[in-house]
Amino acid sequence: MSLKDRLVEDMKTAMKAKEEGKVRLSVIRMARAAIKYAEIDKKTEFNDDAPVVEVLAREVKMRRDAIEQFTNANRPDKVQELNEEVAILMEYLPQQLTEGEIREIAKEIVAETGAQGAKDLGKVMGIITPRTKGRAEGKLVNQIVRELLGS
């Protein structure tokens, strides 16, 4: 079952759950709308899961950024709401890489490319990004690569 089909099935289940599935239903509807907008923007229908994962990862990133903003603004109600949304969206993303796994991948790429310092950051990021896409937050990957390159 494709990710889009799974979202439709889960939406039906949430609709039947009425009150218990209210947050879940709204998050799934939002995710489906974001996917539809991306399809319209790209003028194609997503037939495989890769572009759907990209859209969902972008939605998670937007919420995490908002969590940071609401935390700074002392709005715990919004932070809790957004954390719930992130948890629901994460169910549809592939298993996330741990920091240790990202570090291992980064070390391999640094060794492969012979990267020496900050000037090689772009070269390493160009290789590591496709390998971690949808499975790790880009900000964390960048931070680890910078750390390894000593910049």
NORFENKA-V962399 format. One record per backbone hydrogen bond with DSSP energy under -1.0 kcal/mol. CO is the residue of the C=O (numbers start at 0). NH is the residue of the N-H. If there is no record, write none. Layout:
co->{CO | CO}
nh->{NH | NH}
//
This chain:
co->{1 | 2 | 3 | 4 | 5 | 6 | 7 | 8 | 9 | 10 | 11 | 12 | 16 | 18 | 20 | 21 | 22 | 23 | 24 | 25 | 26 | 27 | 28 | 29 | 30 | 31 | 32 | 33 | 34 | 35 | 36 | 37 | 38 | 48 | 49 | 50 | 51 | 52 | 53 | 54 | 55 | 56 | 57 | 58 | 59 | 60 | 61 | 62 | 63 | 64 | 65 | 66 | 67 | 68 | 69 | 70 | 74 | 75 | 76 | 77 | 78 | 79 | 80 | 81 | 82 | 83 | 84 | 85 | 88 | 97 | 98 | 99 | 100 | 101 | 102 | 103 | 104 | 105 | 106 | 107 | 108 | 109 | 109 | 116 | 117 | 119 | 120 | 121 | 123 | 124 | 127 | 128 | 131 | 131 | 134 | 136 | 137 | 138 | 139 | 140 | 141 | 142 | 143 | 144 | 145}
nh->{5 | 6 | 7 | 8 | 9 | 10 | 11 | 12 | 13 | 14 | 15 | 16 | 19 | 21 | 24 | 25 | 26 | 27 | 28 | 29 | 30 | 31 | 32 | 33 | 34 | 35 | 36 | 37 | 38 | 39 | 40 | 41 | 43 | 52 | 53 | 54 | 55 | 56 | 57 | 58 | 59 | 60 | 61 | 62 | 63 | 64 | 65 | 66 | 67 | 68 | 69 | 70 | 71 | 72 | 74 | 73 | 78 | 79 | 80 | 81 | 82 | 83 | 84 | 85 | 86 | 87 | 88 | 89 | 91 | 101 | 102 | 103 | 104 | 105 | 106 | 107 | 108 | 109 | 110 | 111 | 112 | 113 | 114 | 119 | 120 | 123 | 124 | 125 | 127 | 128 | 131 | 132 | 134 | 135 | 96 | 140 | 141 | 142 | 143 | 144 | 145 | 146 | 147 | 148 | 150}
//
